Amino acid sequence: MESEIRLMKGNEAMAHAMIRYGADGYFGYPITPQSEILETLEAEMPWETTGMVVVQAESEVASINMVYAGAASGKAVCTSSSSPGMSLMQEGVSYIAAAELPALLINCMRGGPGLGTIQPSQADYFQATKGGGHGDYRLITLAPSGVQEMCDFVALGWDLAFKYRTPAMILADGTVGQMMEKVILPEPRKRRTQEEVIKQGPWAVTGKKGRKRNVITTLELKAQEMELINNNLQAKYKAIEENEARFEAQNTENCDFLIVAFGSMARICEKSMEIARKEGINVGLLRPITLWPFPAKAIAEAAKTAKGILVVELSAGQMIDDVKLAVNCKVDTRHYGRTGGMIPTPDEILNVMKDMFIK
């Protein structure tokens, strides 16, 4: 296999990207709107070509604990789900973060709360970026806005997870998971040999041969030791914040008004910006690519000349809190969102911005 141009859904692109990355294992459970990930892996049967393990577990709880075990052995492992399924995994996610294990998690968001709807949403922002499980931990959170990024962020997510020994999440809304676009699939990597796994992860439980025993645990009953563990985690998170914030900015220099949006909403807002600029309204757009670490410095810089900031989300308003913090509440920052699976149009967003800031 070489790099290849294909037309496919975002979910399908992620499955192909896993195989081409040289993934060791996928453990998941079907739930709309991300079921095509598991279905594509089953159709491709990578266990016959690369040796990648694909398991449909009995539940989301089982899936995340299989990921925990695979990551503890130094393997490149992954799971995917959608909002209520990801909620079930949160205890395991906290364990993986506490154990400092690299793993890739994918949440193709649907509307909630509760069972909600199978229509798209972005209302899992808090869960992903603030730590949906217990304790002080963070997830590197990547927000793709198209099928190509759904593909590319698989490799990026795993690379960052192994670089920092921490779980990374691809937080996609259902629109991006289900939409079809042209995508360039990457050249395949060979799966690592066991010797390469041991070299990359000397901390992993790979069988005690000529070394001290490795222990993967998240339990520490001594308060002083537990505080040291937390301090080390926070130091790592600070390094991630300093080095890994990613964003895309368009027409933000000297803009009068700034739109901040992520995922599929950023694409719709891009059209809103284009219409506004044709009407003579100086609008810029900033798209956070990493929702954590959040590109706060970039937003503060883009908002220096802004009279107002409009944060557009498929939720009742979550990312807006981080935008307000980024500008220290010095710029008039307002929210517009749709819920229940409703998706706004570019004209609708522009009219809202005019009503809020240009009366």
N, C-alpha and C positions, 0 to 999 in steps of 0.2 A: 504493500500500500504506500502511496505517496499522498501529498496534499491533494485535495479533491474539492471541486465546486459542486454543491448539491442544493436542491430546494427541499426544505424540511421545516418542521415545527421546532420551536425553541427546545421543547422537552426532548425531542428526538436528537437534536444537535448535541445536547448534553450527554446523552447516552453514548453516542459515537465518540465524543471527546474523551469520555472515561476510558473506553477501550483503547483509543489511540494514545492516551497518556501512559499506558502501561499499568493501569490500576490492578490491584490485587483482589479487591472484593467489593461487592455492592450488596447491601442488606436492606430491604425495603418492604413496604406494604402498600398495596394500591389504594389511592384516593384521588378523586377528581379535584383539581385539574392537572395533576402531575403523573397520572398513571402511565402515560406514554413512555416515560423514562424506563420503568420496569418492563413494559411490553416490548420496547425496542431492544433492550438488553437480551430479553428472552428470545426474540426473533433472530438476533445476530449470533447468539450462542458462542460468546467469546471463550467459554471454557474449552472449546474444541480448537481454538486458534491461538490465543495468548495464554490460556490457563487461568484467566480471571474467574473468580468464583462469583456466582449470582444466586442469591437466595431470596425467595419470597418468604419472609418470616410470618409467624402466626399473629403478630401484632406490631404496632409501632414501638411498644416497650421492649419487645424482643429484639427488634431491629437495632435500636440504639445501643443495647447491651452487646450485641454482636459487633457493632462498630467499636465499642469500648475495648473488647477483647482483641479485635484485629489491629487496632491502633497500638495497643500495648505490646504487640509482637513486632511493631515497626513497619507494618504493612500500610500501603496506600489504600485506605478503605473509605467508603462513602455510604450515605443514606439520603433518601429524599422523601418528602411528604408535603402535605398541604395543611394549612393553619391548625385545624383541630388535631390532626395527627402529630404535628410538631409540638403542640401543647403536651401531648402524652409523653413526649421524649424528654421533657425538660430536666427531670432528675438525672437522667443519663448524661445529658449535655453538661450539667454542672460537674458531674464526676469526671468527664473527659477533660474539661478545662482545669479542674483541680489537680488532676494527675499529670497535667502538661503533656498531653498527647496530641499529635497531629491527626486531624480527621476533616473530611469535607462533608458539610451538611447542606442540603438544598431544600428551601421552602418556597413552593410555588403558591403564593397566597390566594386565598379565597375569602369571601365576605363572612363576617361574623357579627356579633359574638355567638357562642354556641355552635350548633351545626351550621347555622347560617345558610349560605347559598353557595353554589358552585361557580358563581360569577366572580370576576376578578376583584381584588382589593389590595390595599397597601397598609392595612390596619394592624399588621404584626411588627411594625417598626419598633415600638417600645420593647416587645418581647425579644427581638433580635439584638437591638443595640444597647439595651439597659441590663441585659441578663435575665432571661425568662425563668431560670431556675433559681435556686437559693445560693446565697453567698456573693461575695464581691468578685465577679469574673466578667470578662468581656469576650465577645466574638468578633473576629475580623469579619466585616459584613460588606459584601459586594453586591451592588444593585445594577444588573444589566438592563439596558434599554432596548435591546434588539436581539435577534437570533445569533448574530455573529458574536456578540458579547456573551450570550448564554454558553456558546461553545468555548470561547477563549478563557472565560473565567473559571472553567473547570481546572485547567492547568495552573492558572494564577492562584486560585484558591488553595490547591494542594501545595504549590511551591511556597506560599506564605505560611501555610500550616506547618510544613516541615522546617522552614527557616526559623520560626519562633516557637516551635513545639506547642502549638495551641490550635484549637478547632477554628475553622473558617466556615462561614456560611455564604451561600449564594441566595440572596433574598430577591426573588423574582415575583412579579405579580402575574396572575393567571393570564393576562393578555399576552405577555411576552412568551409565556410557556406554550400557548396555543397558536399564536400567529405563525404564518409561514413566510420565509424569506430565503434569499440566496445566502448560502454560508460556505465559507472556505474551511473545510476540515483540515486540521494540521497533519503534518507528517507523523506517523506513529513512532512512539518510543518503545523500546523493548522493556518488558517487565524486569525489575531488578532481580539479580540472583540473590540467594540467601546471604552470600558473602557481602554483597553490596548493601543489603538491608542492615546487616550487623555493623558495617563500616559507617553507614549514615546514621544509625541509631544505636550507639553503644549503650544507651540506657534501656533498650527494649528487652523484653523477656523472650530470648531466642534459644534458650537451652544453655545451662551453665557449663562452659568448656574453657578452662584455663583463665577464668576471671572470677571476681567476686559475684555473689548472687545479686541480680537485679530484682527489686521489689517495686511493683506498681500498686500504690494504695493512696487513698484520699483521707485516711483516718489518722489523726494525731491528737492524743488525749492531753498532752502537755501544752498549757496555754502559751508559754514562751516560744515553743517550737512552732505552734500553729500561727503565731503572729509573724514569725520569720518567713513561713511559707507564704502568707498573705503579702508581706512586704516584697518578697521576690517576685510574686505575680504582678504587683502594682508597678514595680520597676520595669518589668517586661512590657506591660501595657503602655507605660510612658514612652518607651523606645518605639513601640509600634505607632503611637500617636505622632511622634516626631518624624518618622521616616516613611509612613505608608499611606498617608491621606491622599486620595485621588479625586479629581474632579474634571469637568469639562466646562469651559466658560465661552460664551458667545456674546460679543458686543457689550461686554461689561465695563469697558474703560469709559469713564465719564458718563455713564448711563444715568438717566433721570429716574427710571423705575427699574426694579430688578425682580425677575421671577425666579424662584427656586423650586425645583421639582426633580424627582428621580424616577427611574424606570420608564414605563410606558407614558406616564404623565409628562415627562420631560420632552418626549417627541411631539405630543400634542401642543405643549406650551411653545415649542420651537416654531410651530406654525402660527400661534398667536403672536409671537414676537415679530415674525416676518410681516404679518398683516399690520401690526401696530407701526412698525418702522415705515411701511409704505404710506401710512397716514400721517407721518411726521412725528410720531411719538417715539422718543428715544428710550427704547426698552432693551434691556440685556437679560440673558438667561444664564444661570449657573446650575449645572447638574452635578450633585454629589454622586460619585461613582462608589466611593467607600462611605457607607452610612456610619460605620465605625471602623477606623477613626474618622470622625466627622471633619470635613474641610473647613473648619471655623475661620482660620486665617484668610483663606481665599474669599469666603463670603464677606468678612469684614472689609477686605480690600475692595471687593466689587461694589460694596454698599457705601463707599466714602462719599460719592456724589448723589446717591439715590435719595429721592424725596419719599419713596415708599417701597416696601418689599411685599410681594404677593407670594405666599407659599401655597402651592397647589398639590393636593394629595387625594388619593382614593381612600379617604378616612375622614373622621370627624376632627382631625388635627392632632398630629403627634410630632412630626419633624419640625413643626413651627417652634416648638420649645427650644430646640437646638439652634435654630436660626436666630431667635431672640437673644439667646445667650451669646451667640457669635458676635452680634453687634451691640452687646451690652444694653439692649433695649433703647438705644439712642436713635434708631430709625423706626418710623411708623411701619410695623410689620403685621400683616393681616393674613388670614387663611381663607382659602376656598377649597371645598372638597365635596365629593359625591360619595355616597355609601350604597350598600345593598347591591353592588354590581353595576350601578349607573356610571357612565363614562361621559365627561363633559366634552363639548366640541371646542375647537380653537376660538370661534367667534364668541361663544359663551364665556370663556375665560377672559377674553379681551374686554367684553362688555362689563364683566364684574370688576375688572381692574379700573376701568373708566369710572364706574359708579363709586368705587372706593376712594380713588385718588384724584380723578380729573373731572370734577363735577362742574 
